[in-house]
Structure formats: C-alpha cells, structure tokens
Amino acid sequence: MRWLLRLLSHAAAAGRATARTTGSHVGGSNGFASGRGGGDGTVVPREWLRKLWTEELRKQRDVARRWGWRAVATSDGGGADSFGDFAMAPSRSYQHDDRDLTPVEAKLKPLLSRANLLIARDIEWANIMLAFEQESRYIIMDPLFPQSPVGFIREKSNVIFRQLFRSRRPFVAEITDAMGNEIFTVRRPFWLINSSIYAEVNGKEVGVVHRRWHLWRRIYDLYLGNRQFAVVENPGFWNWTFTLTDEDDNVLAQIDRNWRGIGFELFTDAGQYAIRFGDAGLNRKFGLASDIDELHVVRQLTLPERAVALALAVSLDCDYFSRRGGWGLPFLIATE
C-alpha cells in the first residue's frame, strides 16, 4: 500500500536524522530499547513511529468518510487499513459537514445526497392477470452504481380499500435503505378530485405535495412546511417530464418517466423514474448514468426538499401511470 511505503520512508529518514544528531545506539546492536533500528545502525524512536502510524490511520479514515466507504477492520481488531468493501453505493454529491446537519437531514442524507436516483416499480402479476390490486413495491438505485439497490419503497394499505378505490386508495409507504432501515415515510390519504402526499420523518410531517386540478395539464405544488418551494406544470398528454421550478421559473430538479419498451408499457405498470437533482459535474457517465443527461439548476435542493420530490414521484406513478385492471378474465369487468 502506498501509505505504508510512505510510512517506512518517513521512518527511515527520521532514523537517519536521529542518528546524526544524537550519535547514540540505544539497546545494543539492534536498537530496540527505544525504537526500531535499521541495518545501518540508525534508530527510529518508537514514540515517533506510533504518532506517525496514528496520523496515517486518521487520514485514511477521513478519506473513507469523505467518499462514503466503510472501513474494514484488520485481523488484529485494530484500526482500518483496507477500504475495498462498500457499505452501500457511495454518494459523492451534496456534501455536508455532519456536525451542521439537523437530525432530520442526518437521517435523509444516506439516501438523498446523490446526484440522481432511479426508481423502478416491480411487476405486479396478480394485477396483470387477475385484476387484483397489490401493494406497490419500488427499487431505488444510484445510476452510478446500478449493481445493487440503495433503497426500497414498500406500500402498506388495506386490501379491501385497494380493490375498491384503486389509484385513489389511502396508503402509507416506507422508504428504507438497502438494509431495510426506515429513512422516512410518505402518506397519501384517500382523494376524489385532487391528490395530496405527505413526506414524514419519524412521524413528523416535513413537506407535502398538492395536486392542482386542471382539465389536461398536470400541476403540482410542493411545500416544505408552510412554504412553497417549487411547482410542476406539465403540459399533459404524452409529456413524461416533470420539472420542478421556483417562483422565477428557475429549474430546481426534474423527474422523468423512462420508456421501458412496449411490452412493459402496454401490459404492466412497472414504470421507471429518474429523479435528477442537478449536481452538475459530479455525474460520471458510466452504468445507467449514461442514459441520464446533466441537469443545470439554479440551486441544489435541501435534503428535506429532496424527500418531498421523491414523494412527488410516488404520487405521479399512482395518479397517471398505474393500470386500472388486468388482462385475464376480470379484464372485462375490472378495467376503467
């Protein structure tokens, strides 16, 4: 390892300097009484070695924390000297000093401090074949590291309400990390004309998205507490891009529904959504990220605002892109 080579180089240099200044060889021919001795009779003080070793480990831990890596303990149970394994896909955008984060932001950061998110809905075979409405399930991925999910969305709702109210049903959905630990929830009450969805952290409301009625346009107002921070004004029809803008029409973020092929779009409701938070210059083009264009924004959304934007993506899927029935025998009586 490069840092170990640097350590040995510093140790040898310090030993030679010590030998020149003191001219002494403590502890016999090997010089182990007060430090490590070299073959040329130099002596490296043990206390100096310990301080240098501690400093190198601290630097390695700082690097690991900055890049989102998890330190792997050494065989002797000491400090971390290997950073080859990932706790989860690292996030390298929207960096904060953790000491400046509120408890809500600290809980949201592991999932939402990413330049882009991909949200894919699972295929619901019972809905396709039997028109039986199932609880929705989504997988959250980081386009830079698509090999493993970074989170999940799991709906919890009443089975009778799902069959009766379909896309208007009330539900609560848990957003968790890849290990299943809850990060925040979204709550969507029953609605008739205009839907609403609430983002909640530890049971406390953070923000809300209200749909505004229009004959063909898709308009949503996004609030953080009582303050509106964005609006979405989609022209409707076949437009699948939902842009979050501020009061001056500046772009803040964007949600795109990706085309997954005619089979997925015609026979299933397994949609895929790309949420772009506009962290310009941090999105390297590899993996699924090559399909996501760079978005220039006037400012980056805060972590609570990003939670509201993710809640909007769930609401969009329920409002416009969920099927109303199956293709089996119940298709004749269950479709709307």
Secondary structure, DSSP 8 states (H G I E B T S, - for coil): -HHHHHHHHHHHHHHHHHHHHH---TTTTTT-SSEEE-TTS-EEEHHHHHHHHHHHHHHHHHHHHHTT---EE-TTS-SEEE--S-SSS---SS---GGG--HHHHHHHHHH-SSEEEEEE---HHHHHH------EEEEE-TTSTTS-SEEEEEE--HHHHHHHGGG--EEEEEEETTS-EEEEEEE---SSS-EEEEEETTEEEEEEEEE--SS-EEEEEEETTEEEEEEEE--TT--EEEEE-TT--EEEEEEEE---HHHHHH----EEEEE---TT---S-GGGGGS-----SS---HHHHHHHHHHHHHHHHHHS--SS-SSTTHHHH--
